Amino acid sequence: MMTVNEAMCLQKTIKERVAELRNLRSSVATEKTTTYPWQEGGKEKIESIVVKYDIKVLDRKITEIELFLYKLDAKIKQSNAKTELDIDVDVDKLLAPLE
């Protein structure tokens, strides 16, 4: 169990983590190397790509975290729907047009 405030702080931190994982998935998950054999008498450049992270594992982790965020958001909204604020306000007067 945690308070709504703790859940919202956790939610913010996890969203930042998801952004980091997405960047990892799109940029540094692979390492691209280009060699130029024409310097040694060849005529074409050679590119090789080395996978640094398993994209499927990374994608599964992102999906797992996003599912948790969805459930957390639903619980926060459910809690807010039940919480009443002790405030006395006349909405009609407050939002009445200027005379």
N, C-alpha and C positions, 0 to 999 in steps of 0.2 A: 504494500500500500504506500501511496505517496500523496502529498498535497497537490492541488491543482497548480500552484506556483512551481513546485518541483517538477511536475510533469511538463509545464510550459518551458522551463529552462532546459530540461532534457530534450524536448522537442527541437528547440533552437540549435542545440549542440549536434544533434543527430542530423539535422538538415544540412549543417555545414559539412559533416562527415560524408553525406551522400554526394554533395557537390565535389568534394575531394576525390571520391571514388569514381565519379563520372569523368573527371579530368584524367584520372589514372587510366581509365578504360579507353579514352579517346586519344591520349597523347603518349604516355610512357609505357604502355603495356607492350609495346614493341620497340625494338631498336633497329634502325635502318642504317646500313653501312654501304657506302658507295666507294668502289675502287675503280681506278682508271688504268686499265692494263695497256693503253696506248703509250703510256710512259715507258712501258717495257716492250714496245713493238706491236701491241694489240690495237684494234680499231674501235672497240665498243666499250662503254662503261658497264660495270657489273654492279647490280644492287642486290644486297642480301638483307633479309628481314629476320631478326631473331625475336621470338616471342619470350617476353620476360614474365608474363603472368598469364594464367589460363583464363581467357575471356569468359568462358562459361561459368567458372567459379566466381569471378568478379561480378558478373551479371546476376548470378544467384544471390550473392551477398547484397547487392543494391536492391534487388526485388524484396528480399527478406526485410531489409531496413525500411523500405517504403511501405510495406504491408504493416509493420509495427507503427509507423507514423500515422497511417490511415486509422488504425484501431485506437491509437492514443488521441487523435483529433476527435474521433467519435465520442470517446469517453469524456473528454474535456467539454464538448458541446452538450453532452447528456447532463453533466454536472451543472453546467451553466443554466440549463433549462429548469433545473430543480431549485436553484439558489435564488432566493428573493432578497432584494435590497430594501432596507428600511429607510425609504426616502419619501418625503411628502411633496408632491408637485402637482400643480394644476396645468395639465398639458394644453388645454384649450387656451388658457390665458398666456402661457409661455409662448405658444406658437401663433397667437393671434396677430393679424396684420397691423401695421402701424396706422394710427388714426390721424 
